[in-house]
Amino acid sequence: MTPAILLAGDSTVASCPAFEAPMSGWGAQLGAHVGRPVRNFAKGGATTASHRAEGLWAALLREVVPGDLVVIQFGHNDQKDPGLPYRDNLRAFVKEARGAGARPVLCTSVQRRRWEGDRLVPTHGDYPEQVRTLAAAEDVPLIDLTAATTELYERLGPEGSKALFTHFPPGVHPLYPDGIADDTHFCFRGADEVAAIVAERLKEIA
């Protein structure tokens, strides 16, 4: 049986509802790049704490078959509540994924599209570094999406990078008649490009 990939994360990973199209997390596009089953347990607004409290993590573990990959990316919402034990929660996910026979993979957060001139402004504080430190300490494969998406956005520039996100002026898109300028959530193109980055790294891991 081909090992599956199970995803835990927030809205930047999640499959968005149809009424939000073309908004999409990268996890919704991953299957097209990996040639193996992808089961997405990411949810908009999720933190490392709420993912467990709402039963999503338990549901993910129930689906694990030994040899599966469990890919974990949080941080966007955890940073809104500095009281959450972010690194400890991630460490528990790693331990429990391994206990279920899966191979955990940690991801740093994808960047938001925030610019000062032609340079991207980091918005996640020390959260990406916490993930890097934990991955090294626990000998867990790391996908540094903070670094990878920084490179991607800066290569496209302040204007070109808009095409990766859910950006429409008023009157252009039927689902966003008043327009939208969302610099956190990808559109299909952006989600697909990030999914391709994740898939390439997973080939090296798996």
Disulfide bonds with the S-S distance in Angstrom:
none
